[in-house]
Amino acid sequence: MVDLRAQYLRLKNDIDDAMSKVLIHTAFINGPEVEQFQSLLGEYLKVKHIIPCANGTDALQLALMALGLQPGDEVITTNFTFIATVEVIALLGLKPVLIDVTPNTFNIDVNLLEKKITSKTKVILPVHLFGQASNMNQILDLANKYNVLVVEDAAQCMGGDFLFKNGIIKKLGTIGDIGCTSFFPSKNLGCFGDGGACITNNDELAIRIKEIANHGSNKKYYHSSIGVNSRLDSLQAAILNVKLKHLNDFNKRRNEVALFYNNHLSDIKEIKIPQRVDYSTHVYHQYTLRVRNDLRDRLKKFLAERDIPSMVYYPVPIHKQVAFKRIIDDDQFPVSEQLSREVLSLPIHTEMTEDQLFYIVTSVNKFFS
């Protein structure tokens, strides 16, 4: 699905040099590379504060902890997402309120959002799934109307832009009160292990997140609150400093792959290619088809027999997960359930060759011929 080895070999000299500097100065925790990454990513996103942490799940947890929520407070989010989005809500004793998604964008259906807002609603947590934004125009309008906070799950959309109705453009993850992202190796901007960050323009929230991530301390051995231990190590920051310089090119290459797929697969009546919206760019963390007529699993098996990987993101929506059986009240999510039966993601990454792409699209067309 991704070729991290080929990407490393292309950037090998710069990455090896950056890592060797860390090995020489041995400041493996909170070394200068971490501070440099905070600065560089902040400049790239045009945001005031970047708080690196250990992974994307921690970023979500830190964000919610920083907002001072109380057990039983409600957080509205999507039913079609990776488990981490909802997992942290439950871990903190908050109540996840799930919304179904739109069948073409895979993102939260904002038309269902308002009727789910109650006096207990404190946060709306949209996920910019597969690399394209949720409808933040409408989400922010509702957040302002009902005085609730917005936390963006931006783990799959690094480098993407949102186009507001008034013409303003902002990077995804910088729009809400806090943005949360992941630097898992397969992400558009990925390190060589786990990593994540919180993103915010709010000075007070930045101080609070940083304190919570450091055992609830802003001065060594003095702890003003209960916190956690979550930090990005210097080796991972060094790698990210190199890769960040190439992020726009990474996203451009992914768009080229997606366009190739679109051009060669759009005429197959049994599949639906990913829909593009006019309010967001797409960075194609995944290229996800919908395969109709119960043919998804047969297509996946056919591709595997031809040594072509594919993945199902996600085979079980949140409301069907055993872990949330006693937590989720609503069981009516028809779109999520349909997508779980139909979605199939094809390989998409920065190192794909034309020969590989032709082989993949020829194979898909052969299956449907």
N, C-alpha and C positions, 0 to 999 in steps of 0.2 A: 504493500500500500504506500510505503514511503521508502526512499533509498537514502538513508542517513549516511551510509558509507561513502557513496559517490559525492554527496554534498560535502562531507568532511574532506575528501581528497581534493576537491576543488578549492577549499579554503585552508588546506592543511598548514601551509607555512605561517599564515597569520594566527591560526588557532594554536598551533604548537608554540609559537613565540609567546602568545598571551599566557598560556598555561605555564610555560617554563618560568616566567617572571614570578608567578605565584609560588611555584616550587622553590624558587631561590629566596624570596623574602619571607616565606612560610607564615604569612598572616592569613591563615586559611579561613578564619571567621572575621567578618567585618574588616576585611582588607581594603586597600584603596580602590580595587576594582569594583567593589560593591557601591561605593560612593560615586565612582565614575558612571556606573550603569544607571544609578538613580538620576544623575544629571542628564545623561544622554537620552534616556527614554523620556524624561520630562520635557526636554527640548523637542523631541520628535512628536510627542503627543500634544505639545503646547499646553501643558498642565503644570500646576504649581508643585504638587507633591506626589512622589512615587515612594511607596513603602514596600521594599522587597520582603518576601517571606519564603517559607519552605516549599509551598506548592499551591496550586490553584484552589484546592479545598480549604486550606488554611486561610487563604485570602478571603473567601466567602465567610468563613467563621469569624475572622477578625473584624470584617466589615459589620456584621450583625452585632457582634459584641460591643463595638464602639458606639452603636446607636442607643445604648441604654435601654434596650427592650426588656419587657417583663414576661415571665412565663404566662402563656395563654394569648399573648399578642399574636395577631395574624399577619402572615407574610404571603402575599399572592404571587404565584409563579406558574410556570408552564408544566403541563403533565408529560410533555415529550422532550426529555432531556436526559443527560447523564445523571446518575443517582446523586452525585455530590451536591448539586444545586439544592435538592430537597433534604438531603441527609443532614446538612448543617442546621437547617431550620429545626428539625426534630431534636437534634443533639442539644440544642440550647433551650429546649422546653417551649419553643414557640409552635404555633399551629400553622402548618402549611395548608394554604387554600389553592387548589389547582384549577387551572384554566385549560381548556382544550386549545388546539392549535389550528391554523389555517391549513388546508390540504395542499396548497401550492408553495407556500414559503416555509412551512414547518415551524414557524414562530407563533408566539402567543396570539390568540385571536382577540384583538383589542375590543371587538364588538361585544364580547362576552364579559368584559372586565368590570364595567361599572356596577352591574347588578351583584357582583361578588364583594364589593366594598361595604364594610360594616363599621360600626363605631370602634371595633377592635382592630381594624386594619391599620397597620403602622408602616408597612413597606410593600412596594411593588418591586418584584425581582424578575425583570425580563432576561431571557437568554437569547443572545444573537447567534442562533444555531447555524452551524456549518459555514459561517463566514459572512452572513448577511444580517443586517440589523432588523430587530423588531421595530414596530411603528412607534418610534419615540415621540413623534409629534402628539399623537393621541394619548400616549402614556403620560407624558409630562402635563398635558392639559388636565387629565383626571387627577394626577398627583397634586397639582396646584388647587384644583377644585375642592378636594377632600383633605388637604393638608397632610398628605402622607409622603414618606421618603421613597427615593428610587435608588436601588442598588443594581448595577448592571453586571450580569455574568458575561464577561467579554473574553472568555477563555479560548474561543474559536475564531476570533475576528480581528486579531492584532493587525493594525495598519489600515483597517477599513474606515471609510468616511460616512458620516450621516449628513444629509442635505435637508436643512430645515425649510419650512414654508417661506420664511423671510429671506432665504438666500444664504444664510450663515451655514458654514460647513465645520463640523467638529469630528474629531477622531472618536470612533466607538470606544467606549470605556471611560470617556471624559464627560459624558452628558449628564448622568445622574449625580446624586450626592456622593456616591462612591462607585468606582468601577473595580472589578476583580478579574484577574487574568492568570493564566497558567503558562509556564515555559516547559511543559512536558516535551520530551525530545521530538515527538511527531508534530508539534504545533508549528504554525507558520514561522514563529520566532521561538525556537526550542533550544534548550541547553543539553547537556550530556547526562542529565539525571533529573531530579525533581526541582521545581522552582516556581515561584508565583510572585504576585505583587498586588497591592491595593493602590488605587489611583484616585486622587481627589484634589479639588481646588479649595476645599474647606480647611483652614488652618487648624481649627480646634479638633476636627476629626482626624487630621493627620497626626497631631500630637497624641491623641487618644489611641489610634491604631498602633503607632510605633511603641507606645508604652505597653499595650496589651501583648504585643508580639515579643516583648522583652521581659517576660515574667511580671508584668504589671509594674515595671520600674522605669523611671527616667534618670535615676542616679544609682550607681552600683550598690547593691545590698540594701537599698531603701525601696520598699514596695508599697505603692499607694492603692493598688487594686489587685484582684486575682487575675492573672494573665496566663499566657502560654509561652512556649519556647518555639519560635518559628522564624527562621532566618535563611536567607539565600547565601550560600557559601561563596568564597572568593573565586574558586575555580569555575563555578557555574557562571558567575558574573563576568569573568574574563572571556568566556566563550560567547556570552550574550553581547558583550561589547563589540566583538568582531561581527557577529551575525546581524546585529542591528543595522550596521552600515549597508547590508545587502537586503534588508527586509522589503523595500519597494520592488527590487528586482525579483525577489522570491514570489511576491504576490502577482507581479506581472507575468511571470512564467506560469503560475497556476492558472491565471486567466486565459493564457494561450492554450493550455491543455483543455480547459473547460470549453473554449470556443471550438476547438477541434472536435471534441465529443459532440457538442451541439450540432455542428455541421454534418456529422456523419450518423447521428442517431435520431435526429428529430423527426424523421419520416416513418419511424417504426410505430405503428398504431398501438401496439401493446405496452409501450413505455411512455412515460412523461418526463421530459428533461427538467432540470431545476428552473423555477421561475425567477426572473429578475424583477426587482421593484425599482421605482423611480426615485425613492428617497434614500437609497443606500448603495454604495459600491459593494462589490462581492469579492472576498479574498479566497474563496473556495478552500477552506480548511478541509471540506469534503465535497466531492461531486456525487450527489445523491439522486438516483433515479427513483421513480415509482414504476413498478412492474405490475401490470394488471393481469386479470384473469387467472389468479393463483399460479402464476408462472415464475415468481421470484426465486423460490428455492430450487426449481429445476434449472433456471438460468445460472444461479450461483454454482450448482454442481457441475454444469456444463463448462463454465469458465475454469473451475478448479481442475477439471480433467485436462484442460489445455494450459495448465500452470499459470493461470491468471488469478491473482488474489482479488477478493471482493469482501466487503463487510456489511453487516446489518447494524445500523445505528438508528433505532434501538429495537431489539426484538420484543421487549416487554415494557409497556409504558409504566409510569410511576404507580398509578392507582392499582395496577395488577401485581406489583411486587409484594412478596410475602412480608417483608419488613414493614410495610406501611398498611397492612391489612386492618389494623385497629386504629389507625391515625387518620386516614382519609375517609371523609363522610360520603362524598359524591362518588358514584360509580358510572356516571354517564359521560363518557369521553369517546364518542364514536369515531372522530377523525384520528385521534391517537391510536386507537385500536386498528383502524384501517391501515394507517401508515406502518405500524409494526408488522403488518402482513405483506406490505408492498415495497418498502424502501430497500435499496441496494446501492452501496457506494462503490464506485470504481476507483482504481489507483489514480492518485493525483499528487504530484510532487514536483520539485524544482529541477530534477535531473532526468525527466522522461525524454526518451528519444522518439523521433518520428517513426522508426521501425516498431517500437513498442506500442505506440498509439495506433498505428495501422493494424497491428496484430490484434489489439483489443477490440477495436470497432468492427473489424472483419469478423471476429469471433462472435460478437453480439449479433451482428446482422445474420450470420450463418445460423445461429440458434433460431431466429425468427423467420427464416426463409422457408 
